[in-house]
Amino acid sequence: MLAPLDLGCFGNIATCFTDLMLVLKIFLLLTIISFVRNHIGTGSLSWVVIGLFAWFILFDYWVFFGGIFLLYTLLAFGVGQLIIDYMFVSQGFGAQPQPGEPESPMGHGMDVLQRMEAAKRMQGALRPKPPMMGR
Amino acid sequence: MNERGAIPLIIFLVLAFVLVLALPAIIMELFPIVKLLFQVMMAFLLYAIVRTYLGSSPLTLIITAILVYVLVFKYTYITSAAWIFQTILMFAGFSVMIWVLGLSLRKH
């Protein structure tokens, strides 16, 4: 017999939100530590700067920086690619004109197709015929 | 963009995403050993991530312990969904899904 499904988060949304916020803060703290250590080194000054950054970003202006960091993480994972793909795919849903509504040639590119076919016909008419060989 | 054609695509995409993201939780419920394997794998993965930032120090172990408790033991299913989301995104799987759904829903 299967155990009852424990979804954890959905039991208490507020607790879940707080916990996931803590995880986000930890990852942002790791980013700050890495950034400061790469620029200043591993001295005592770096810990002072890390403390200042952490207090400013994680506590004082968390509402601002939390949203930015979440957006940065999502974009780094490639969520923007999904939006672009969706925009490209949904372009293919051609507009169905209402009765009485003139159909736009921009919706399906019919005018471009007609112009291309006319150009092909024109090229065929202007093309010199190959000389008769043999006889 | 045409809203009449795009709305069913959005609904199908959301359903497909939810189904794919719920797949690890369903598999873990059906096969408990998979849950154990996932927890061990995530613990190693988190330790590797934290060690990349902090190096091998006691602070690494402390932060890893906090993250493992919250992500691996407390919210296993959410973490598994996030992990599968990131993995599929890495291999452009969602792009393929959007493309296939868009093709199959397109009106000819």
gemmi code that builds the backbone of each chain (N, CA, C; Angstrom):
import gemmi

chains = {
    "A": [
        ("MET", (0.846, -1.210, 0.000), (0.000, 0.000, 0.000), (0.873, 1.249, 0.000)),
        ("LEU", (0.498, 2.205, -0.813), (1.291, 3.418, -0.914), (1.075, 4.303, 0.302)),
        ("ALA", (2.154, 4.960, 0.712), (2.032, 5.918, 1.813), (1.302, 7.157, 1.308)),
        ("PRO", (0.624, 7.869, 2.206), (-0.059, 9.095, 1.754), (0.943, 10.087, 1.197)),
        ("LEU", (0.562, 10.686, 0.098), (1.470, 11.596, -0.599), (1.717, 12.841, 0.244)),
        ("ASP", (2.983, 13.029, 0.627), (3.333, 14.187, 1.441), (3.916, 15.258, 0.531)),
        ("LEU", (3.109, 16.242, 0.211), (3.583, 17.274, -0.711), (4.351, 18.370, 0.007)),
        ("GLY", (4.398, 18.299, 1.316), (5.241, 19.230, 2.058), (4.800, 20.659, 1.944)),
        ("CYS", (5.110, 21.249, 0.829), (4.892, 22.686, 0.666), (3.427, 23.070, 0.750)),
        ("PHE", (2.577, 22.219, 0.199), (1.178, 22.619, 0.083), (0.423, 22.509, 1.407)),
        ("GLY", (1.078, 21.952, 2.446), (0.446, 21.919, 3.765), (0.356, 23.311, 4.342)),
        ("ASN", (1.442, 24.046, 4.251), (1.464, 25.394, 4.800), (2.261, 26.281, 3.844)),
        ("ILE", (1.543, 27.082, 3.119), (2.182, 27.884, 2.078), (3.158, 28.894, 2.696)),
        ("ALA", (2.770, 29.468, 3.846), (3.622, 30.507, 4.452), (4.953, 29.919, 4.898)),
        ("THR", (4.897, 28.735, 5.527), (6.137, 28.076, 5.967), (7.014, 27.739, 4.774)),
        ("CYS", (6.363, 27.233, 3.727), (7.095, 26.880, 2.509), (7.761, 28.110, 1.915)),
        ("PHE", (7.017, 29.204, 1.878), (7.554, 30.438, 1.308), (8.771, 30.904, 2.113)),
        ("THR", (8.657, 30.835, 3.448), (9.782, 31.254, 4.294), (10.996, 30.375, 4.080)),
        ("ASP", (10.762, 29.064, 3.991), (11.891, 28.145, 3.806), (12.578, 28.360, 2.461)),
        ("LEU", (11.772, 28.501, 1.418), (12.377, 28.700, 0.100), (13.066, 30.063, 0.002)),
        ("MET", (12.556, 31.042, 0.751), (13.237, 32.339, 0.822), (14.599, 32.192, 1.505)),
        ("LEU", (14.631, 31.339, 2.543), (15.912, 31.088, 3.229), (16.917, 30.452, 2.273)),
        ("VAL", (16.445, 29.501, 1.463), (17.331, 28.850, 0.494), (17.846, 29.873, -0.522)),
        ("LEU", (16.952, 30.736, -0.979), (17.357, 31.767, -1.946), (18.393, 32.708, -1.325)),
        ("LYS", (18.193, 33.057, -0.041), (19.153, 33.933, 0.637), (20.503, 33.248, 0.789)),
        ("ILE", (20.479, 31.948, 1.074), (21.751, 31.224, 1.211), (22.510, 31.231, -0.113)),
        ("PHE", (21.788, 30.984, -1.211), (22.464, 30.981, -2.510), (22.981, 32.377, -2.871)),
        ("LEU", (22.219, 33.411, -2.492), (22.694, 34.768, -2.755), (23.899, 35.096, -1.890)),
        ("LEU", (23.906, 34.597, -0.649), (25.069, 34.791, 0.224), (26.302, 34.108, -0.373)),
        ("LEU", (26.109, 32.917, -0.920), (27.237, 32.218, -1.554), (27.755, 33.023, -2.746)),
        ("THR", (26.840, 33.602, -3.504), (27.253, 34.423, -4.650), (28.048, 35.635, -4.193)),
        ("ILE", (27.575, 36.269, -3.108), (28.283, 37.450, -2.588), (29.684, 37.060, -2.120)),
        ("ILE", (29.765, 35.941, -1.380), (31.071, 35.498, -0.867), (32.034, 35.217, -2.023)),
        ("SER", (31.523, 34.528, -3.024), (32.368, 34.201, -4.171), (32.829, 35.463, -4.904)),
        ("PHE", (31.890, 36.405, -5.077), (32.214, 37.645, -5.784), (33.285, 38.441, -5.035)),
        ("VAL", (33.095, 38.604, -3.725), (34.038, 39.416, -2.943), (35.394, 38.732, -2.856)),
        ("ARG", (35.399, 37.419, -2.675), (36.681, 36.708, -2.574), (37.450, 36.757, -3.884)),
        ("ASN", (36.731, 36.739, -4.981), (37.417, 36.822, -6.268), (38.051, 38.188, -6.474)),
        ("HIS", (37.472, 39.227, -5.886), (37.983, 40.570, -6.134), (38.955, 41.043, -5.062)),
        ("ILE", (38.716, 40.674, -3.811), (39.553, 41.205, -2.727), (40.521, 40.145, -2.198)),
        ("GLY", (40.121, 38.892, -2.284), (40.958, 37.844, -1.712), (40.336, 37.298, -0.441)),
        ("THR", (41.116, 36.521, 0.294), (40.548, 35.857, 1.481), (41.108, 36.467, 2.767)),
        ("GLY", (41.160, 37.767, 2.844), (41.638, 38.418, 4.059), (40.490, 38.801, 4.978)),
        ("SER", (40.855, 39.506, 6.037), (39.812, 39.934, 6.977), (38.943, 41.034, 6.371)),
        ("LEU", (39.573, 41.828, 5.465), (38.799, 42.889, 4.805), (37.657, 42.300, 3.987)),
        ("SER", (37.925, 41.137, 3.366), (36.870, 40.530, 2.537), (35.667, 40.139, 3.387)),
        ("TRP", (35.928, 39.683, 4.628), (34.796, 39.317, 5.492), (33.990, 40.549, 5.905)),
        ("VAL", (34.703, 41.669, 6.100), (33.985, 42.915, 6.428), (33.094, 43.325, 5.257)),
        ("VAL", (33.667, 43.263, 4.045), (32.888, 43.644, 2.853), (31.731, 42.673, 2.642)),
        ("ILE", (31.995, 41.381, 2.873), (30.919, 40.382, 2.734), (29.790, 40.685, 3.720)),
        ("GLY", (30.183, 41.050, 4.945), (29.173, 41.379, 5.960), (28.335, 42.578, 5.550)),
        ("LEU", (29.011, 43.612, 5.027), (28.286, 44.811, 4.598), (27.330, 44.497, 3.446)),
        ("PHE", (27.873, 43.788, 2.450), (27.037, 43.404, 1.295), (25.847, 42.558, 1.753)),
        ("ALA", (26.141, 41.607, 2.618), (25.089, 40.687, 3.063), (23.997, 41.440, 3.826)),
        ("TRP", (24.439, 42.348, 4.700), (23.428, 43.100, 5.456), (22.596, 43.964, 4.505)),
        ("PHE", (23.255, 44.603, 3.573), (22.562, 45.516, 2.664), (21.620, 44.749, 1.721)),
        ("ILE", (22.131, 43.644, 1.156), (21.358, 42.936, 0.128), (20.361, 41.958, 0.745)),
        ("LEU", (20.797, 41.206, 1.728), (19.931, 40.136, 2.252), (18.895, 40.626, 3.256)),
        ("PHE", (19.154, 41.736, 3.904), (18.214, 42.184, 4.942), (17.595, 43.542, 4.631)),
        ("ASP", (18.439, 44.532, 4.291), (17.924, 45.884, 4.165), (17.051, 46.048, 2.918)),
        ("TYR", (17.588, 45.611, 1.785), (16.858, 45.786, 0.524), (16.531, 44.424, -0.099)),
        ("TRP", (16.107, 43.481, 0.724), (15.851, 42.124, 0.243), (14.690, 42.081, -0.753)),
        ("VAL", (13.691, 42.918, -0.520), (12.535, 42.920, -1.424), (12.978, 43.245, -2.848)),
        ("PHE", (13.908, 44.146, -2.958), (14.400, 44.549, -4.265), (15.354, 43.493, -4.845)),
        ("PHE", (16.374, 43.133, -4.072), (17.407, 42.248, -4.591), (16.933, 40.791, -4.711)),
        ("GLY", (15.975, 40.399, -3.892), (15.456, 39.027, -3.981), (14.788, 38.773, -5.318)),
        ("GLY", (13.958, 39.726, -5.729), (13.292, 39.588, -7.028), (14.284, 39.590, -8.173)),
        ("ILE", (15.285, 40.482, -8.064), (16.293, 40.550, -9.133), (17.089, 39.246, -9.201)),
        ("PHE", (17.453, 38.714, -8.045), (18.251, 37.478, -8.043), (17.436, 36.303, -8.583)),
        ("LEU", (16.155, 36.273, -8.228), (15.297, 35.194, -8.748), (15.181, 35.295, -10.275)),
        ("LEU", (14.989, 36.513, -10.757), (14.901, 36.712, -12.212), (16.223, 36.345, -12.883)),
        ("TYR", (17.316, 36.743, -12.263), (18.652, 36.428, -12.807), (18.856, 34.915, -12.876)),
        ("THR", (18.443, 34.221, -11.806), (18.610, 32.759, -11.777), (17.773, 32.102, -12.872)),
        ("LEU", (16.532, 32.547, -12.994), (15.659, 31.950, -14.015), (16.201, 32.206, -15.421)),
        ("LEU", (16.671, 33.428, -15.660), (17.216, 33.734, -16.976), (18.506, 32.958, -17.220)),
        ("ALA", (19.297, 32.762, -16.168), (20.529, 31.984, -16.326), (20.210, 30.525, -16.647)),
        ("PHE", (19.105, 30.035, -16.120), (18.702, 28.665, -16.437), (18.160, 28.551, -17.865)),
        ("GLY", (17.784, 29.671, -18.471), (17.321, 29.629, -19.852), (15.821, 29.714, -20.008)),
        ("VAL", (15.152, 30.366, -19.047), (13.695, 30.488, -19.159), (13.314, 31.454, -20.296)),
        ("GLY", (14.197, 32.419, -20.565), (13.941, 33.338, -21.672), (13.821, 32.626, -23.005)),
        ("GLN", (14.576, 31.532, -23.112), (14.510, 30.732, -24.337), (13.109, 30.160, -24.540)),
        ("LEU", (12.461, 29.777, -23.439), (11.093, 29.246, -23.527), (10.136, 30.310, -24.063)),
        ("ILE", (10.299, 31.536, -23.545), (9.411, 32.619, -23.979), (9.612, 32.891, -25.473)),
        ("ILE", (10.877, 32.907, -25.895), (11.168, 33.154, -27.315), (10.574, 32.036, -28.169)),
        ("ASP", (10.746, 30.784, -27.728), (10.191, 29.656, -28.482), (8.681, 29.771, -28.597)),
        ("TYR", (8.054, 30.137, -27.477), (6.595, 30.262, -27.488), (6.156, 31.345, -28.463)),
        ("MET", (6.884, 32.468, -28.460), (6.522, 33.563, -29.362), (6.651, 33.127, -30.820)),
        ("PHE", (7.719, 32.380, -31.138), (7.905, 31.928, -32.510), (6.820, 30.939, -32.917)),
        ("VAL", (6.521, 29.992, -32.018), (5.545, 28.953, -32.356), (4.154, 29.538, -32.486)),
        ("SER", (3.802, 30.450, -31.581), (2.439, 30.987, -31.613), (2.229, 31.930, -32.803)),
        ("GLN", (3.307, 32.336, -33.482), (3.140, 33.137, -34.696), (2.469, 32.326, -35.800)),
        ("GLY", (2.599, 30.995, -35.711), (2.040, 30.156, -36.764), (0.534, 30.025, -36.729)),
        ("PHE", (-0.071, 30.467, -35.627), (-1.527, 30.400, -35.553), (-2.109, 31.537, -36.377)),
        ("GLY", (-2.407, 31.254, -37.609), (-2.875, 32.301, -38.501), (-4.237, 32.825, -38.086)),
        ("ALA", (-4.443, 34.107, -38.292), (-5.711, 34.724, -37.914), (-6.811, 34.293, -38.877)),
        ("GLN", (-7.900, 33.821, -38.335), (-9.050, 33.488, -39.167), (-9.906, 34.738, -39.311)),
        ("PRO", (-10.084, 35.265, -40.529), (-10.855, 36.503, -40.673), (-12.335, 36.266, -40.384)),
        ("GLN", (-12.918, 37.253, -39.766), (-14.351, 37.217, -39.494), (-15.106, 37.401, -40.810)),
        ("PRO", (-16.374, 36.959, -40.887), (-17.147, 37.188, -42.110), (-17.283, 38.680, -42.386)),
        ("GLY", (-16.939, 39.059, -43.607), (-16.995, 40.461, -43.970), (-15.714, 41.206, -43.698)),
        ("GLU", (-14.803, 40.574, -42.946), (-13.543, 41.247, -42.626), (-12.532, 40.947, -43.726)),
        ("PRO", (-11.872, 41.984, -44.300), (-10.889, 41.714, -45.353), (-9.706, 40.948, -44.782)),
        ("GLU", (-9.241, 39.975, -45.544), (-8.137, 39.136, -45.081), (-6.814, 39.851, -45.310)),
        ("SER", (-5.989, 39.896, -44.299), (-4.706, 40.568, -44.430), (-3.687, 39.648, -45.087)),
        ("PRO", (-3.016, 40.119, -46.131), (-1.995, 39.270, -46.752), (-0.789, 39.075, -45.847)),
        ("MET", (-0.648, 39.926, -44.821), (0.503, 39.795, -43.933), (0.388, 38.572, -43.045)),
        ("GLY", (-0.852, 38.075, -42.868), (-1.034, 36.941, -41.966), (-0.457, 35.658, -42.509)),
        ("HIS", (-0.448, 35.474, -43.830), (0.025, 34.208, -44.378), (1.112, 34.393, -45.435)),
        ("GLY", (1.480, 35.619, -45.760), (2.561, 35.855, -46.707), (2.178, 35.520, -48.135)),
        ("MET", (0.873, 35.556, -48.457), (0.427, 35.197, -49.803), (0.943, 36.187, -50.836)),
        ("ASP", (1.005, 37.497, -50.458), (1.476, 38.491, -51.424), (2.941, 38.252, -51.778)),
        ("VAL", (3.732, 37.854, -50.771), (5.143, 37.572, -51.034), (5.264, 36.372, -51.971)),
        ("LEU", (4.429, 35.347, -51.721), (4.459, 34.144, -52.564), (4.095, 34.478, -54.013)),
        ("GLN", (3.052, 35.323, -54.179), (2.641, 35.695, -55.531), (3.740, 36.464, -56.251)),
        ("ARG", (4.399, 37.362, -55.505), (5.479, 38.144, -56.121), (6.642, 37.230, -56.514)),
        ("MET", (6.948, 36.236, -55.670), (8.045, 35.317, -55.985), (7.713, 34.495, -57.227)),
        ("GLU", (6.449, 34.057, -57.326), (6.066, 33.265, -58.500), (6.102, 34.117, -59.770)),
        ("ALA", (5.656, 35.386, -59.653), (5.710, 36.280, -60.810), (7.153, 36.507, -61.238)),
        ("ALA", (8.045, 36.660, -60.260), (9.466, 36.866, -60.597), (10.037, 35.633, -61.286)),
        ("LYS", (9.633, 34.431, -60.816), (10.118, 33.200, -61.446), (9.638, 33.120, -62.887)),
        ("ARG", (8.363, 33.462, -63.115), (7.822, 33.416, -64.483), (8.566, 34.393, -65.382)),
        ("MET", (8.850, 35.586, -64.806), (9.565, 36.599, -65.562), (10.965, 36.109, -65.918)),
        ("GLN", (11.637, 35.459, -64.970), (12.987, 34.944, -65.245), (12.940, 33.864, -66.315)),
        ("GLY", (11.880, 33.029, -66.270), (11.744, 31.965, -67.262), (11.525, 32.528, -68.653)),
        ("ALA", (10.769, 33.630, -68.738), (10.496, 34.224, -70.044), (11.730, 34.896, -70.620)),
        ("LEU", (12.559, 35.488, -69.723), (13.726, 36.218, -70.191), (14.939, 35.318, -70.423)),
        ("ARG", (14.897, 34.109, -69.866), (16.067, 33.237, -69.974), (16.271, 32.817, -71.429)),
        ("PRO", (17.522, 32.955, -71.998), (17.745, 32.543, -73.401), (17.644, 31.040, -73.544)),
        ("LYS", (17.077, 30.644, -74.630), (16.914, 29.220, -74.865), (18.264, 28.604, -75.249)),
        ("PRO", (18.556, 27.390, -74.806), (19.848, 26.770, -75.145), (19.920, 26.480, -76.638)),
        ("PRO", (21.119, 26.662, -77.217), (21.253, 26.413, -78.663), (21.055, 24.951, -78.998)),
        ("MET", (20.508, 24.718, -80.164), (20.272, 23.347, -80.613), (21.606, 22.709, -80.990)),
        ("MET", (21.918, 21.621, -80.395), (23.190, 20.946, -80.651), (22.949, 19.766, -81.601)),
        ("GLY", (23.972, 19.347, -82.320), (23.867, 18.135, -83.135), (23.584, 18.477, -84.581)),
        ("ARG", (22.344, 18.504, -84.939), (21.971, 18.634, -86.352), (22.447, 19.945, -86.947)),
    ],
    "B": [
        ("MET", (0.241, 38.505, -32.526), (-0.099, 37.127, -32.190), (-1.607, 36.987, -32.088)),
        ("ASN", (-2.115, 35.872, -32.559), (-3.544, 35.667, -32.506), (-3.922, 35.022, -31.180)),
        ("GLU", (-4.774, 35.710, -30.410), (-5.108, 35.200, -29.080), (-5.973, 33.957, -29.166)),
        ("ARG", (-6.812, 33.869, -30.217), (-7.729, 32.726, -30.305), (-6.959, 31.423, -30.483)),
        ("GLY", (-5.851, 31.477, -31.223), (-5.070, 30.262, -31.437), (-4.082, 30.017, -30.332)),
        ("ALA", (-3.633, 31.082, -29.691), (-2.569, 30.936, -28.704), (-3.084, 30.450, -27.360)),
        ("ILE", (-4.351, 30.710, -27.035), (-4.860, 30.329, -25.713), (-4.877, 28.816, -25.520)),
        ("PRO", (-5.370, 28.009, -26.496), (-5.261, 26.560, -26.300), (-3.814, 26.094, -26.192)),
        ("LEU", (-2.905, 26.747, -26.903), (-1.492, 26.374, -26.806), (-0.980, 26.599, -25.393)),
        ("ILE", (-1.358, 27.725, -24.784), (-0.922, 28.006, -23.415), (-1.455, 26.933, -22.479)),
        ("ILE", (-2.739, 26.573, -22.639), (-3.340, 25.570, -21.747), (-2.624, 24.232, -21.901)),
        ("PHE", (-2.397, 23.814, -23.149), (-1.713, 22.548, -23.374), (-0.283, 22.579, -22.841)),
        ("LEU", (0.374, 23.733, -22.993), (1.746, 23.834, -22.507), (1.799, 23.737, -20.987)),
        ("VAL", (0.872, 24.438, -20.327), (0.853, 24.383, -18.860), (0.588, 22.949, -18.395)),
        ("LEU", (-0.367, 22.276, -19.051), (-0.658, 20.881, -18.685), (0.559, 19.989, -18.908)),
        ("ALA", (1.237, 20.193, -20.036), (2.415, 19.373, -20.329), (3.524, 19.636, -19.318)),
        ("PHE", (3.725, 20.910, -18.974), (4.768, 21.244, -18.002), (4.458, 20.614, -16.641)),
        ("VAL", (3.196, 20.726, -16.230), (2.821, 20.167, -14.925), (3.024, 18.650, -14.917)),
        ("LEU", (2.654, 18.021, -16.017), (2.808, 16.553, -16.112), (4.278, 16.161, -16.036)),
        ("VAL", (5.103, 16.880, -16.779), (6.540, 16.547, -16.786), (7.153, 16.814, -15.410)),
        ("LEU", (6.770, 17.936, -14.783), (7.363, 18.277, -13.502), (6.858, 17.381, -12.380)),
        ("ALA", (5.675, 16.808, -12.559), (5.144, 15.904, -11.529), (5.670, 14.482, -11.693)),
        ("LEU", (6.339, 14.240, -12.793), (6.808, 12.872, -13.078), (7.773, 12.327, -12.013)),
        ("PRO", (8.782, 13.100, -11.557), (9.663, 12.560, -10.515), (8.928, 12.190, -9.241)),
        ("ALA", (7.962, 13.036, -8.842), (7.208, 12.737, -7.622), (6.401, 11.446, -7.779)),
        ("ILE", (5.808, 11.257, -8.955), (5.022, 10.037, -9.189), (5.928, 8.804, -9.166)),
        ("ILE", (7.077, 8.923, -9.820), (8.013, 7.782, -9.837), (8.513, 7.486, -8.429)),
        ("MET", (8.774, 8.540, -7.657), (9.278, 8.327, -6.289), (8.222, 7.694, -5.387)),
        ("GLU", (6.955, 8.019, -5.659), (5.893, 7.391, -4.875), (5.745, 5.919, -5.241)),
        ("LEU", (5.912, 5.618, -6.513), (5.746, 4.223, -6.959), (6.944, 3.368, -6.570)),
        ("PHE", (8.137, 3.936, -6.663), (9.364, 3.186, -6.359), (10.147, 3.951, -5.292)),
        ("PRO", (10.038, 3.569, -4.032), (10.692, 4.346, -2.954), (12.214, 4.372, -3.053)),
        ("ILE", (12.798, 3.359, -3.689), (14.264, 3.361, -3.808), (14.735, 4.521, -4.661)),
        ("VAL", (13.899, 4.946, -5.601), (14.253, 6.095, -6.449), (14.364, 7.364, -5.604)),
        ("LYS", (13.484, 7.462, -4.608), (13.529, 8.624, -3.722), (14.846, 8.653, -2.948)),
        ("LEU", (15.257, 7.509, -2.453), (16.518, 7.419, -1.711), (17.698, 7.789, -2.628)),
        ("LEU", (17.683, 7.245, -3.826), (18.761, 7.548, -4.778), (18.801, 9.036, -5.103)),
        ("PHE", (17.616, 9.618, -5.294), (17.552, 11.045, -5.606), (18.090, 11.878, -4.444)),
        ("GLN", (17.758, 11.470, -3.208), (18.221, 12.235, -2.050), (19.742, 12.182, -1.929)),
        ("VAL", (20.298, 10.994, -2.145), (21.764, 10.870, -2.070), (22.424, 11.714, -3.162)),
        ("MET", (21.860, 11.626, -4.363), (22.431, 12.368, -5.494), (22.351, 13.876, -5.252)),
        ("MET", (21.218, 14.338, -4.728), (21.059, 15.770, -4.480), (21.986, 16.255, -3.376)),
        ("ALA", (22.212, 15.391, -2.353), (23.123, 15.779, -1.272), (24.535, 15.988, -1.827)),
        ("PHE", (24.981, 15.075, -2.671), (26.306, 15.236, -3.286), (26.350, 16.473, -4.181)),
        ("LEU", (25.283, 16.668, -4.917), (25.235, 17.808, -5.832), (25.300, 19.131, -5.068)),
        ("LEU", (24.555, 19.208, -3.960), (24.558, 20.440, -3.164), (25.931, 20.673, -2.546)),
        ("TYR", (26.547, 19.594, -2.064), (27.879, 19.746, -1.481), (28.862, 20.257, -2.540)),
        ("ALA", (28.754, 19.717, -3.745), (29.648, 20.157, -4.824), (29.415, 21.623, -5.166)),
        ("ILE", (28.143, 22.031, -5.178), (27.842, 23.439, -5.501), (28.414, 24.370, -4.443)),
        ("VAL", (28.181, 24.027, -3.162), (28.654, 24.905, -2.083), (30.181, 24.913, -2.041)),
        ("ARG", (30.806, 23.760, -2.306), (32.263, 23.704, -2.282), (32.857, 24.548, -3.411)),
        ("THR", (32.141, 24.656, -4.507), (32.616, 25.519, -5.600), (32.702, 26.973, -5.136)),
        ("TYR", (31.741, 27.379, -4.312), (31.738, 28.768, -3.859), (32.717, 29.001, -2.708)),
        ("LEU", (32.740, 28.102, -1.726), (33.443, 28.370, -0.470), (34.728, 27.574, -0.294)),
        ("GLY", (34.953, 26.558, -1.111), (36.106, 25.698, -0.882), (35.809, 24.699, 0.235)),
        ("SER", (36.822, 23.921, 0.596), (36.626, 22.909, 1.654), (36.876, 23.545, 3.015)),
        ("SER", (35.807, 23.884, 3.687), (35.930, 24.504, 5.011), (34.743, 24.059, 5.866)),
        ("PRO", (34.809, 24.286, 7.158), (33.655, 23.915, 8.016), (32.366, 24.640, 7.620)),
        ("LEU", (32.519, 25.885, 7.119), (31.334, 26.637, 6.698), (30.615, 25.930, 5.547)),
        ("THR", (31.393, 25.280, 4.689), (30.799, 24.523, 3.571), (29.886, 23.426, 4.099)),
        ("LEU", (30.377, 22.724, 5.123), (29.566, 21.635, 5.675), (28.300, 22.160, 6.339)),
        ("ILE", (28.435, 23.308, 7.025), (27.261, 23.865, 7.720), (26.190, 24.273, 6.712)),
        ("ILE", (26.622, 25.021, 5.671), (25.654, 25.494, 4.678), (25.074, 24.322, 3.896)),
        ("THR", (25.929, 23.343, 3.597), (25.414, 22.156, 2.902), (24.377, 21.438, 3.753)),
        ("ALA", (24.635, 21.345, 5.045), (23.683, 20.660, 5.927), (22.334, 21.370, 5.935)),
        ("ILE", (22.380, 22.716, 5.997), (21.114, 23.473, 5.992), (20.363, 23.235, 4.682)),
        ("LEU", (21.101, 23.347, 3.576), (20.458, 23.179, 2.266), (19.931, 21.758, 2.081)),
        ("VAL", (20.706, 20.775, 2.524), (20.259, 19.379, 2.381), (18.999, 19.143, 3.199)),
        ("TYR", (18.977, 19.692, 4.419), (17.771, 19.493, 5.233), (16.547, 20.106, 4.552)),
        ("VAL", (16.685, 21.349, 4.101), (15.517, 22.040, 3.535), (15.137, 21.461, 2.173)),
        ("LEU", (16.120, 21.319, 1.292), (15.805, 20.949, -0.091), (15.611, 19.447, -0.275)),
        ("VAL", (16.432, 18.658, 0.398), (16.412, 17.217, 0.121), (15.396, 16.486, 0.994)),
        ("PHE", (15.350, 16.849, 2.278), (14.455, 16.099, 3.174), (13.091, 16.763, 3.347)),
        ("LYS", (13.069, 18.089, 3.443), (11.788, 18.741, 3.733), (10.943, 18.902, 2.464)),
        ("TYR", (11.570, 19.341, 1.390), (10.813, 19.595, 0.160), (11.389, 18.751, -0.984)),
        ("THR", (11.323, 17.456, -0.811), (11.913, 16.554, -1.816), (11.238, 16.711, -3.169)),
        ("TYR", (9.917, 16.764, -3.160), (9.194, 16.778, -4.437), (9.388, 18.094, -5.189)),
        ("ILE", (9.416, 19.189, -4.432), (9.635, 20.484, -5.095), (11.048, 20.533, -5.683)),
        ("THR", (12.013, 20.028, -4.902), (13.392, 20.017, -5.394), (13.524, 19.119, -6.614)),
        ("SER", (12.845, 17.979, -6.578), (12.936, 17.071, -7.736), (12.308, 17.713, -8.970)),
        ("ALA", (11.197, 18.433, -8.761), (10.575, 19.117, -9.904), (11.490, 20.207, -10.442)),
        ("ALA", (12.125, 20.961, -9.522), (13.047, 22.016, -9.968), (14.243, 21.415, -10.689)),
        ("TRP", (14.728, 20.291, -10.170), (15.896, 19.652, -10.795), (15.554, 19.138, -12.189)),
        ("ILE", (14.392, 18.508, -12.327), (14.017, 17.990, -13.647), (13.753, 19.152, -14.601)),
        ("PHE", (13.201, 20.249, -14.071), (12.981, 21.437, -14.897), (14.309, 21.964, -15.441)),
        ("GLN", (15.295, 22.059, -14.553), (16.600, 22.591, -14.962), (17.287, 21.646, -15.933)),
        ("THR", (17.149, 20.339, -15.691), (17.806, 19.364, -16.571), (17.183, 19.385, -17.963)),
        ("ILE", (15.859, 19.399, -18.014), (15.192, 19.414, -19.320), (15.482, 20.720, -20.053)),
        ("LEU", (15.523, 21.808, -19.282), (15.830, 23.109, -19.888), (17.236, 23.116, -20.454)),
        ("MET", (18.156, 22.426, -19.764), (19.549, 22.391, -20.203), (19.667, 21.700, -21.565)),
        ("PHE", (18.869, 20.662, -21.767), (18.925, 19.934, -23.033), (17.878, 20.426, -24.035)),
        ("ALA", (17.298, 21.587, -23.785), (16.324, 22.219, -24.678), (15.100, 21.337, -24.908)),
        ("GLY", (14.745, 20.549, -23.918), (13.582, 19.659, -24.047), (12.274, 20.414, -24.118)),
        ("PHE", (12.203, 21.524, -23.377), (10.963, 22.291, -23.391), (10.762, 22.981, -24.747)),
        ("SER", (11.852, 23.327, -25.401), (11.725, 23.918, -26.735), (11.101, 22.919, -27.693)),
        ("VAL", (11.554, 21.670, -27.589), (10.985, 20.623, -28.429), (9.498, 20.435, -28.114)),
        ("MET", (9.186, 20.479, -26.812), (7.784, 20.302, -26.408), (6.899, 21.422, -26.967)),
        ("ILE", (7.377, 22.648, -26.853), (6.615, 23.788, -27.383), (6.453, 23.652, -28.892)),
        ("TRP", (7.515, 23.244, -29.557), (7.471, 23.122, -31.017), (6.468, 22.055, -31.440)),
        ("VAL", (6.527, 20.877, -30.785), (5.630, 19.778, -31.153), (4.175, 20.152, -30.854)),
        ("LEU", (3.941, 20.743, -29.681), (2.564, 21.127, -29.357), (2.062, 22.209, -30.313)),
        ("GLY", (2.939, 23.142, -30.659), (2.541, 24.188, -31.595), (2.198, 23.624, -32.958)),
        ("LEU", (2.978, 22.636, -33.409), (2.694, 22.022, -34.714), (1.387, 21.244, -34.688)),
        ("SER", (1.164, 20.502, -33.595), (-0.024, 19.664, -33.546), (-1.288, 20.478, -33.332)),
        ("LEU", (-1.163, 21.672, -32.779), (-2.360, 22.498, -32.553), (-2.618, 23.475, -33.686)),
        ("ARG", (-1.681, 23.560, -34.634), (-1.829, 24.554, -35.688), (-2.988, 24.182, -36.610)),
        ("LYS", (-3.781, 25.194, -36.979), (-4.897, 24.953, -37.893), (-4.401, 25.081, -39.316)),
        ("HIS", (-4.666, 24.061, -40.133), (-4.225, 24.103, -41.529), (-5.338, 24.657, -42.393)),
    ],
}
model = gemmi.Model(1)
for chain_id, residues in chains.items():
    chain = gemmi.Chain(chain_id)
    for i, (resn, *xyz) in enumerate(residues, 1):
        res = gemmi.Residue()
        res.name, res.seqid = resn, gemmi.SeqId(i, " ")
        for name, pos in zip(("N", "CA", "C"), xyz):
            atom = gemmi.Atom()
            atom.name, atom.element = name, gemmi.Element(name[0])
            atom.pos, atom.b_iso = gemmi.Position(*pos), 0.0
            res.add_atom(atom)
        chain.add_residue(res)
    model.add_chain(chain)
structure = gemmi.Structure()
structure.add_model(model)
structure.setup_entities()
